[in-house]
Amino acid sequence: MRSSSPAAARFGSLQVLRHRDYAVFVGGGLMALTGQWMQRVALAWLVWELTRSTLWLGFLSAADLLPATLIGLVGGAIADRVNRYRLVRGCYGVTTVAALVFGGLELAGMLGPRAILVLVLLQGISIALSHPARLALLQSLVPREDSGRAVAVGAVTVNMARLIGPAMGGWLIYYFGISAVFFLCAAMQMVFLACFLIVPDPQEQRAPRPSGSILSEIRDGVVYLWRIPVMPEVLVFLLMSGVFLRSMVELVPAFAARGFEVSAIGVAVMSSTMAAGAVLSGLTVNPGADPSWLVPKIKLCWVIASLAVCVLAFSTAAVPAVCAMAVLGCFMTRGMIMTQTYIQMTVSDRMRGRAVSIFALLSRGSPLFGALAVGAAADRLGLTLPVLTSGAVMLVFSGLALLRQGR
C-alpha cells in the first residue's frame, strides 16, 4: 500500500532500504566511502602543506581520476563478463592495503608528494575497475521498479560520506595526526569487505555473458547509448559539468586558505557543507517512474550550480564561500542523480555494466581536466578569474540549452 504521508512522499527513496541485502551493502559502502573521503581530504591537505601549489592539487586529482578516463570503459566491459561481486570485493581489498601503506609511510616520515601520487594512482585504478561493477551490482539487489530509488539512495550514501568524511578527517588531523586518518580509513573499508560475508552473490540474476572481445563490447556499448534519443545531449552535459563545475571540489583546500585561518578546519567545513547540501538533495529528489521528465530538470540543476561557482569565485570570506559550496553540492548532486537515474532506467540489463562505465568515465574522469586547467591558471592569476570563467562558460551553455528546450 502506498503511503500518503507527506514525509513518505518527500523521502520516498528511502523505501528501497526495505530490501535487506541492498541495505546491508549500502551501509557497508557508506563506511568504505566515508573512509575514502577522510583519506582524500587528508591527502589534499598534506599535499597543500608540502607544496602550497594548486597545480599539485591538480596533479593529485589527476592521479585519482585519470584511471577512470583511461580504463573506465574497460571496467564496464569487464563488469558485463565477469563476476561483479568478486570484482568489487577484490578491488576494495587493494584500496584497503593501499590505505595501510599510506599510514605506514607517514609514520616512517617517508610520505612525500611523489609517493602520494603513486599510491593514489593505484587506488584510482582499483576504483575505476570496480566502480561500474558496484553500480551495476546495486541494481541486482532491488527490483527494477525500485531502480530510481536505488540510484538516489546510492547518491545519498556517497554524499553522506562526503559530509562525514572530511569533518572526521579534519578533526583527526588536528588532534591525532594524519596517520590516524589512513589507518581508520583502512578499518572502515574492512567493514565493507565484511558485508560480503552477509550479502549473497546475486550474479545468477544476470543476463548471459557477452562473447565478443573487450574492445568490441566497449564499441557496442557506446553505439547503444548514442542511439538512445536525448542520451547524447545528457552525456555531453555530464562531461561539461565535470570539467567546469565538479572540478571545483578538487580545489577546496585553495578556497579554504582564502577564508579560514586554519586550513585543515576550513577544508573540513567547506567539504562537509557542500556534502550537506548534496545529502539534502539526494533525500528529497523524486526519481519517478518516467525518465523523460528528467532532462529539463538536469539542465536546470547545471544552471544553478554554475551560478554557485560564479559566486564562489568572488568569495574570499568564510561565510559566502561556505554558502556557495552548499548550493553547489546540492544542485551538482541533484544533476548527477537525475543523470544516472535516466541512464539506469533507460538501458537494458545486458548493457548495464558498459552503460554505467560510460557514466563513471564522464563523472569521474572529466573533473581532472578542469582541476588541472584551473589549478595551473590559478597559480599564475589567482583563483578568482579562472573559477569565474569556468562557471560562466557552463552557465551560458546550460542556460541556452534550457531556454531552447522550453520553446
LUMVO-463945 format. One record per residue (C-alpha): x, y, z. Coordinates in nm, 2 decimals, always signed. Layout:
N
R       x       y       z
R       X       Y       Z
...
//
This chain:
407
R       x       y       z
R   +0.00   +0.00   +0.00
R   +0.14   +0.34   -0.09
R   +0.19   +0.58   +0.19
R   +0.01   +0.92   +0.17
R   +0.23   +1.07   +0.44
R   +0.40   +1.39   +0.32
R   +0.72   +1.27   +0.48
R   +0.70   +0.94   +0.30
R   +0.63   +1.12   -0.03
R   +0.92   +1.36   +0.03
R   +1.17   +1.09   +0.14
R   +1.02   +0.81   -0.07
R   +1.36   +0.70   -0.20
R   +1.44   +0.56   +0.14
R   +1.17   +0.29   +0.09
R   +1.43   +0.10   -0.11
R   +1.61   +0.01   +0.22
R   +1.34   -0.24   +0.29
R   +1.54   -0.48   +0.07
R   +1.78   -0.63   +0.33
R   +2.07   -0.72   +0.10
R   +2.07   -0.37   -0.06
R   +2.05   -0.20   +0.29
R   +2.35   -0.40   +0.42
R   +2.55   -0.34   +0.10
R   +2.48   +0.03   +0.10
R   +2.55   +0.06   +0.47
R   +2.89   -0.11   +0.42
R   +2.96   +0.10   +0.12
R   +2.88   +0.42   +0.33
R   +3.16   +0.31   +0.57
R   +3.41   +0.25   +0.29
R   +3.33   +0.57   +0.11
R   +3.35   +0.77   +0.44
R   +3.70   +0.63   +0.49
R   +3.79   +0.72   +0.13
R   +3.67   +1.08   +0.18
R   +3.86   +1.11   +0.51
R   +4.17   +0.99   +0.32
R   +4.11   +1.22   +0.03
R   +4.07   +1.53   +0.23
R   +4.38   +1.43   +0.44
R   +4.59   +1.38   +0.12
R   +4.47   +1.71   -0.03
R   +4.56   +1.89   +0.30
R   +4.90   +1.71   +0.31
R   +4.99   +1.79   -0.05
R   +4.89   +2.16   +0.01
R   +5.10   +2.18   +0.32
R   +5.40   +2.02   +0.14
R   +5.38   +2.22   -0.18
R   +5.15   +2.52   -0.14
R   +5.06   +2.47   -0.50
R   +4.72   +2.45   -0.67
R   +4.89   +2.28   -0.96
R   +5.00   +2.00   -0.73
R   +4.64   +1.97   -0.61
R   +4.55   +1.93   -0.98
R   +4.82   +1.65   -1.01
R   +4.66   +1.48   -0.71
R   +4.32   +1.50   -0.87
R   +4.46   +1.36   -1.19
R   +4.62   +1.06   -1.02
R   +4.29   +0.99   -0.86
R   +4.07   +1.04   -1.16
R   +4.29   +0.97   -1.46
R   +4.24   +0.59   -1.44
R   +3.86   +0.64   -1.48
R   +3.94   +0.82   -1.80
R   +4.18   +0.56   -1.94
R   +4.03   +0.23   -1.82
R   +3.68   +0.31   -1.70
R   +3.52   +0.17   -2.02
R   +3.73   -0.14   -1.99
R   +3.60   -0.18   -1.63
R   +3.24   -0.16   -1.77
R   +3.31   -0.43   -2.03
R   +3.47   -0.65   -1.76
R   +3.17   -0.59   -1.54
R   +2.95   -0.74   -1.81
R   +3.16   -1.06   -1.85
R   +3.30   -1.15   -1.50
R   +3.15   -1.20   -1.15
R   +3.08   -0.84   -1.04
R   +3.06   -0.94   -0.68
R   +3.41   -1.08   -0.67
R   +3.55   -0.80   -0.88
R   +3.42   -0.53   -0.63
R   +3.55   -0.74   -0.33
R   +3.90   -0.78   -0.48
R   +3.93   -0.41   -0.58
R   +3.83   -0.29   -0.24
R   +4.09   -0.53   -0.09
R   +4.35   -0.34   -0.29
R   +4.24   +0.00   -0.17
R   +4.24   -0.12   +0.19
R   +4.60   -0.23   +0.16
R   +4.70   +0.10   +0.00
R   +4.54   +0.29   +0.29
R   +4.76   +0.08   +0.53
R   +5.07   +0.16   +0.33
R   +4.98   +0.54   +0.34
R   +4.97   +0.51   +0.72
R   +5.29   +0.32   +0.75
R   +5.48   +0.56   +0.52
R   +5.35   +0.86   +0.71
R   +5.46   +0.72   +1.05
R   +5.80   +0.65   +0.90
R   +5.83   +1.00   +0.76
R   +5.85   +0.88   +0.40
R   +5.53   +1.00   +0.26
R   +5.62   +1.28   +0.01
R   +5.42   +1.42   -0.29
R   +5.55   +1.17   -0.54
R   +5.48   +0.87   -0.32
R   +5.13   +1.00   -0.26
R   +5.07   +1.03   -0.64
R   +5.19   +0.67   -0.70
R   +4.96   +0.52   -0.43
R   +4.66   +0.74   -0.53
R   +4.71   +0.62   -0.88
R   +4.70   +0.25   -0.77
R   +4.38   +0.32   -0.57
R   +4.24   +0.51   -0.87
R   +4.29   +0.20   -1.09
R   +4.12   -0.02   -0.84
R   +3.82   +0.22   -0.82
R   +3.80   +0.26   -1.20
R   +3.78   -0.12   -1.24
R   +3.53   -0.17   -0.96
R   +3.30   +0.14   -1.00
R   +3.09   +0.02   -1.29
R   +3.06   -0.33   -1.13
R   +2.95   -0.17   -0.80
R   +2.68   +0.05   -0.96
R   +2.55   -0.25   -1.17
R   +2.56   -0.48   -0.87
R   +2.34   -0.25   -0.67
R   +2.07   -0.28   -0.93
R   +2.08   -0.66   -0.89
R   +1.98   -0.62   -0.53
R   +1.65   -0.45   -0.59
R   +1.36   -0.50   -0.83
R   +1.36   -0.29   -1.15
R   +1.08   -0.07   -1.02
R   +1.30   +0.04   -0.74
R   +1.59   +0.12   -0.97
R   +1.54   +0.50   -0.95
R   +1.52   +0.49   -0.57
R   +1.83   +0.28   -0.55
R   +2.02   +0.54   -0.76
R   +1.90   +0.82   -0.53
R   +1.99   +0.64   -0.21
R   +2.33   +0.54   -0.35
R   +2.39   +0.90   -0.42
R   +2.28   +0.99   -0.07
R   +2.54   +0.75   +0.08
R   +2.81   +0.89   -0.14
R   +2.74   +1.24   -0.02
R   +2.68   +1.14   +0.34
R   +3.04   +1.01   +0.32
R   +3.14   +1.34   +0.17
R   +2.97   +1.51   +0.46
R   +3.11   +1.29   +0.74
R   +3.45   +1.20   +0.60
R   +3.60   +1.55   +0.56
R   +3.48   +1.65   +0.90
R   +3.62   +1.34   +1.06
R   +3.94   +1.38   +0.86
R   +3.99   +1.74   +0.96
R   +3.94   +1.67   +1.33
R   +4.16   +1.36   +1.32
R   +4.44   +1.56   +1.16
R   +4.41   +1.83   +1.41
R   +4.40   +1.61   +1.72
R   +4.57   +1.28   +1.63
R   +4.78   +1.34   +1.32
R   +4.74   +1.24   +0.96
R   +4.85   +0.88   +1.00
R   +4.54   +0.82   +1.22
R   +4.32   +0.91   +0.91
R   +4.49   +0.64   +0.70
R   +4.46   +0.36   +0.95
R   +4.09   +0.44   +1.03
R   +4.02   +0.46   +0.65
R   +4.16   +0.10   +0.62
R   +3.95   -0.02   +0.91
R   +3.63   +0.13   +0.76
R   +3.70   -0.04   +0.43
R   +3.74   -0.37   +0.61
R   +3.39   -0.32   +0.74
R   +3.26   -0.30   +0.38
R   +3.46   -0.62   +0.29
R   +3.29   -0.79   +0.59
R   +2.95   -0.72   +0.43
R   +3.04   -0.96   +0.15
R   +3.01   -1.23   +0.42
R   +2.64   -1.13   +0.48
R   +2.51   -1.04   +0.13
R   +2.49   -1.34   -0.10
R   +2.62   -1.32   -0.46
R   +2.33   -1.21   -0.68
R   +2.51   -1.30   -1.01
R   +2.26   -1.57   -1.11
R   +2.01   -1.29   -1.20
R   +2.24   -1.16   -1.48
R   +2.19   -1.18   -1.85
R   +2.42   -1.42   -2.05
R   +2.78   -1.32   -2.05
R   +2.90   -1.13   -2.37
R   +3.11   -1.34   -2.60
R   +3.30   -1.07   -2.81
R   +3.63   -0.90   -2.74
R   +3.66   -0.63   -2.48
R   +3.71   -0.36   -2.75
R   +3.41   -0.47   -2.95
R   +3.19   -0.47   -2.63
R   +3.30   -0.12   -2.55
R   +3.22   -0.01   -2.90
R   +2.88   -0.18   -2.88
R   +2.81   +0.00   -2.55
R   +2.90   +0.34   -2.69
R   +2.69   +0.29   -3.00
R   +2.40   +0.16   -2.80
R   +2.39   +0.47   -2.57
R   +2.44   +0.71   -2.86
R   +2.13   +0.57   -3.04
R   +1.90   +0.63   -2.75
R   +1.71   +0.96   -2.81
R   +1.83   +1.25   -2.60
R   +2.10   +1.04   -2.44
R   +2.39   +1.21   -2.63
R   +2.29   +1.55   -2.50
R   +2.26   +1.43   -2.14
R   +2.61   +1.28   -2.16
R   +2.76   +1.59   -2.32
R   +2.63   +1.80   -2.02
R   +2.76   +1.54   -1.78
R   +3.10   +1.58   -1.94
R   +3.08   +1.96   -1.93
R   +2.96   +1.97   -1.57
R   +3.27   +1.77   -1.47
R   +3.51   +2.00   -1.64
R   +3.35   +2.33   -1.54
R   +3.17   +2.26   -1.22
R   +3.27   +1.94   -1.03
R   +3.64   +2.02   -1.07
R   +3.59   +2.28   -0.80
R   +3.57   +2.00   -0.55
R   +3.94   +1.93   -0.61
R   +4.04   +2.29   -0.52
R   +3.87   +2.31   -0.19
R   +4.20   +2.35   +0.01
R   +4.28   +2.65   -0.20
R   +3.94   +2.81   -0.14
R   +3.97   +2.73   +0.23
R   +4.30   +2.90   +0.25
R   +4.14   +3.23   +0.14
R   +3.87   +3.23   +0.41
R   +3.99   +3.03   +0.71
R   +4.29   +3.09   +0.94
R   +4.33   +2.71   +1.00
R   +4.33   +2.55   +0.66
R   +4.26   +2.19   +0.78
R   +3.95   +2.31   +0.96
R   +3.85   +2.52   +0.65
R   +3.88   +2.21   +0.43
R   +3.66   +2.01   +0.66
R   +3.40   +2.28   +0.70
R   +3.37   +2.36   +0.33
R   +3.37   +2.00   +0.22
R   +3.12   +1.90   +0.48
R   +2.89   +2.19   +0.40
R   +2.89   +2.10   +0.03
R   +2.82   +1.74   +0.12
R   +2.53   +1.85   +0.35
R   +2.36   +2.02   +0.05
R   +2.43   +1.71   -0.15
R   +2.27   +1.48   +0.11
R   +1.96   +1.70   +0.13
R   +1.93   +1.69   -0.24
R   +1.96   +1.31   -0.25
R   +1.70   +1.27   +0.02
R   +1.44   +1.50   -0.15
R   +1.49   +1.41   -0.52
R   +1.20   +1.21   -0.66
R   +1.32   +0.99   -0.95
R   +0.97   +0.90   -1.06
R   +0.88   +0.61   -1.30
R   +0.92   +0.80   -1.63
R   +1.27   +0.92   -1.72
R   +1.15   +1.16   -1.99
R   +1.08   +1.44   -1.74
R   +1.43   +1.43   -1.61
R   +1.62   +1.61   -1.89
R   +1.50   +1.97   -1.84
R   +1.55   +1.93   -1.47
R   +1.90   +1.81   -1.52
R   +1.98   +2.13   -1.73
R   +1.82   +2.35   -1.46
R   +2.05   +2.19   -1.20
R   +2.36   +2.28   -1.40
R   +2.23   +2.64   -1.44
R   +2.20   +2.68   -1.06
R   +2.53   +2.50   -0.99
R   +2.70   +2.73   -1.24
R   +2.57   +3.04   -1.06
R   +2.71   +2.90   -0.73
R   +3.06   +2.86   -0.89
R   +3.04   +3.22   -1.01
R   +2.96   +3.33   -0.65
R   +3.24   +3.11   -0.52
R   +3.49   +3.29   -0.75
R   +3.44   +3.62   -0.56
R   +3.41   +3.46   -0.21
R   +3.72   +3.54   -0.01
R   +3.55   +3.52   +0.33
R   +3.43   +3.21   +0.50
R   +3.05   +3.27   +0.51
R   +2.98   +3.34   +0.14
R   +3.23   +3.06   +0.04
R   +3.05   +2.81   +0.26
R   +2.71   +2.91   +0.13
R   +2.82   +2.88   -0.23
R   +2.96   +2.54   -0.16
R   +2.63   +2.43   -0.01
R   +2.43   +2.54   -0.32
R   +2.69   +2.38   -0.54
R   +2.68   +2.05   -0.36
R   +2.30   +2.04   -0.36
R   +2.24   +2.10   -0.73
R   +2.56   +1.93   -0.86
R   +2.44   +1.62   -0.68
R   +2.08   +1.66   -0.80
R   +2.20   +1.68   -1.16
R   +2.42   +1.37   -1.11
R   +2.14   +1.17   -0.95
R   +1.90   +1.25   -1.23
R   +2.16   +1.18   -1.50
R   +2.24   +0.84   -1.35
R   +1.87   +0.76   -1.30
R   +1.80   +0.85   -1.66
R   +2.07   +0.61   -1.78
R   +1.98   +0.32   -1.54
R   +1.61   +0.34   -1.63
R   +1.67   +0.36   -2.00
R   +1.93   +0.08   -2.07
R   +1.88   -0.29   -2.07
R   +2.05   -0.52   -1.81
R   +2.28   -0.68   -2.07
R   +2.43   -0.33   -2.14
R   +2.42   -0.21   -1.78
R   +2.79   -0.25   -1.69
R   +2.90   -0.07   -2.01
R   +2.64   +0.20   -1.97
R   +2.73   +0.28   -1.61
R   +3.10   +0.27   -1.71
R   +3.04   +0.55   -1.95
R   +2.86   +0.74   -1.68
R   +3.16   +0.67   -1.44
R   +3.41   +0.77   -1.71
R   +3.25   +1.10   -1.76
R   +3.16   +1.17   -1.40
R   +3.50   +1.07   -1.25
R   +3.73   +1.15   -1.54
R   +3.61   +1.49   -1.66
R   +3.68   +1.69   -1.33
R   +4.05   +1.62   -1.37
R   +4.07   +1.83   -1.69
R   +3.91   +2.13   -1.51
R   +4.11   +2.08   -1.20
R   +4.44   +2.08   -1.39
R   +4.34   +2.38   -1.61
R   +4.20   +2.59   -1.32
R   +4.49   +2.49   -1.09
R   +4.75   +2.58   -1.35
R   +4.58   +2.91   -1.42
R   +4.53   +2.99   -1.06
R   +4.90   +2.95   -0.98
R   +4.96   +3.25   -1.22
R   +4.64   +3.45   -1.20
R   +4.49   +3.37   -0.86
R   +4.16   +3.18   -0.81
R   +3.90   +3.44   -0.90
R   +3.94   +3.47   -1.28
R   +3.98   +3.10   -1.36
R   +3.69   +2.99   -1.14
R   +3.47   +3.27   -1.27
R   +3.54   +3.17   -1.63
R   +3.47   +2.81   -1.56
R   +3.13   +2.89   -1.40
R   +3.03   +3.14   -1.67
R   +3.11   +2.90   -1.96
R   +2.88   +2.63   -1.81
R   +2.61   +2.89   -1.73
R   +2.60   +3.00   -2.09
R   +2.58   +2.65   -2.24
R   +2.33   +2.51   -1.99
R   +2.12   +2.82   -1.98
R   +2.09   +2.83   -2.36
R   +2.00   +2.46   -2.37
R   +1.73   +2.50   -2.11
R   +1.58   +2.80   -2.30
R   +1.59   +2.61   -2.63
R   +1.41   +2.32   -2.48
R   +1.14   +2.54   -2.32
R   +1.04   +2.67   -2.66
//
